[in-house]
Amino acid sequence: MSDIQYPVQGACQCGGVTYELLAPPMKVMACHCRECQKLSTSPFSVTAVVRREDIVFHGEMKYWERLSDSGNTNGAWFCPTCGNRLYHINPAQPEIIKLKPGTLSDTRMLAPQAHVWVSEKQDWFVIPDGVPQFDRQP
């Protein structure tokens, strides 16, 4: 949305970690894989892909990682107090941040531009017409 004023503030649930998003995301995606369903405790997780230079974090975070289906490392940074995930990274691409954008103060930019892993999507969830869908990760 063009009327969003940057920077946009963000924070974990307890406020121990805060951040500023300095520019619009490169893309916003919804992932329907089972791991994202666990992460979000909902039918999918929304991710805003941003350049590392376009975001500034403040506060202590903890790190956890797992291997993804593709064999890449999926690293997660989260608040050690409230446990709220703030972003994911692939250590092989440190210049890209996969922000968990529900932590933003202004969430108007969150309409997904694509839905991935729809092969694991909940049957009852209907993806809006015209939004690209991928059975797995494109």
C-alpha positions in Angstrom: 0.0 0.0 0.0 1.4 3.3 -1.0 0.0 5.3 2.0 2.0 3.3 4.5 4.6 5.5 6.1 8.1 4.0 6.7 9.6 3.2 9.0 7.0 0.9 10.5 7.5 -0.2 14.1 7.3 -3.8 15.2 7.7 -5.7 18.5 7.3 -9.1 20.1 4.3 -9.7 22.4 6.1 -8.6 25.6 8.0 -5.7 23.9 11.4 -7.0 24.9 12.4 -7.0 21.2 11.5 -4.1 18.9 12.3 -3.2 15.4 11.8 -0.8 12.5 11.0 -1.9 9.0 12.5 0.9 6.9 11.1 -0.1 3.4 8.3 -2.1 1.9 8.8 -5.9 1.8 10.0 -7.4 -1.5 7.2 -9.9 -1.3 4.6 -11.3 1.1 3.8 -15.0 1.0 1.5 -17.4 2.9 3.0 -20.9 3.6 0.6 -23.8 4.3 3.3 -26.4 5.2 2.7 -28.4 8.4 5.7 -26.7 10.1 4.2 -23.3 9.5 0.9 -24.5 10.8 2.7 -25.6 14.0 4.5 -22.2 14.1 1.5 -20.1 13.7 -1.0 -22.4 15.4 -3.3 -21.5 12.4 -3.8 -22.8 8.9 -0.8 -20.9 7.5 2.0 -18.6 8.3 2.6 -15.2 6.6 6.1 -14.1 5.8 7.3 -10.8 4.5 10.6 -11.1 2.6 12.8 -8.0 3.3 16.4 -7.0 2.7 18.6 -7.2 5.9 19.5 -3.5 5.3 15.8 -2.5 5.5 15.2 -3.7 9.0 16.8 -2.8 12.4 16.2 -4.9 15.5 16.7 -3.9 19.2 16.8 -6.3 22.2 18.1 -9.8 22.9 16.9 -12.7 20.8 17.5 -16.4 20.8 18.2 -18.6 17.8 16.9 -22.1 16.8 17.2 -23.9 13.5 15.9 -27.0 11.6 16.5 -28.4 8.2 13.7 -27.7 5.7 12.3 -30.1 3.2 14.7 -28.7 0.5 17.7 -29.4 2.8 18.3 -25.7 3.5 18.7 -24.5 7.1 15.7 -22.6 8.4 16.9 -20.5 11.3 14.5 -18.7 13.6 15.1 -15.7 15.8 12.7 -15.2 18.7 12.2 -13.3 22.0 13.6 -15.4 24.9 11.0 -13.9 27.3 7.7 -14.4 25.4 8.9 -16.8 22.7 7.4 -14.8 19.9 9.2 -15.5 16.6 10.3 -12.4 14.8 12.1 -13.7 11.7 13.6 -16.6 9.9 16.8 -16.8 7.9 18.6 -19.2 5.7 22.3 -18.8 6.8 23.3 -19.3 3.1 21.4 -16.1 2.3 22.1 -13.7 5.2 21.1 -10.7 3.2 17.4 -11.8 3.3 15.1 -11.7 6.3 11.9 -13.6 6.4 10.0 -11.4 8.8 7.0 -12.7 10.7 5.0 -9.6 10.0 2.1 -10.1 12.4 4.5 -8.4 14.8 4.3 -5.1 12.9 2.2 -2.1 14.3 0.8 -1.5 10.8 -0.2 -4.8 9.0 -1.9 -3.4 5.9 0.8 -4.6 3.6 0.2 -8.3 4.6 -2.0 -9.5 1.7 -0.1 -12.5 0.4 1.1 -12.3 -3.2 1.4 -16.1 -3.4 0.5 -19.2 -1.4 3.1 -22.0 -1.1 2.9 -25.6 0.1 -0.8 -25.7 -0.8 -0.3 -29.5 -1.0 -0.5 -29.4 2.8 -3.2 -26.7 3.0 -6.2 -27.2 5.3 -9.1 -28.3 3.1 -11.6 -25.8 4.5 -9.3 -22.7 3.8 -10.1 -21.1 0.4 -7.3 -19.1 -1.3 -8.6 -16.0 -3.0 -9.1 -16.1 -6.7 -6.2 -14.7 -8.8 -3.5 -15.3 -6.1 -0.7 -17.6 -7.4 -0.5 -21.0 -5.7 2.3 -23.6 -5.5 2.1 -27.2 -4.3 5.5 -26.8 -2.7 8.2 -24.2 -2.5 8.7 -22.6 -5.9 
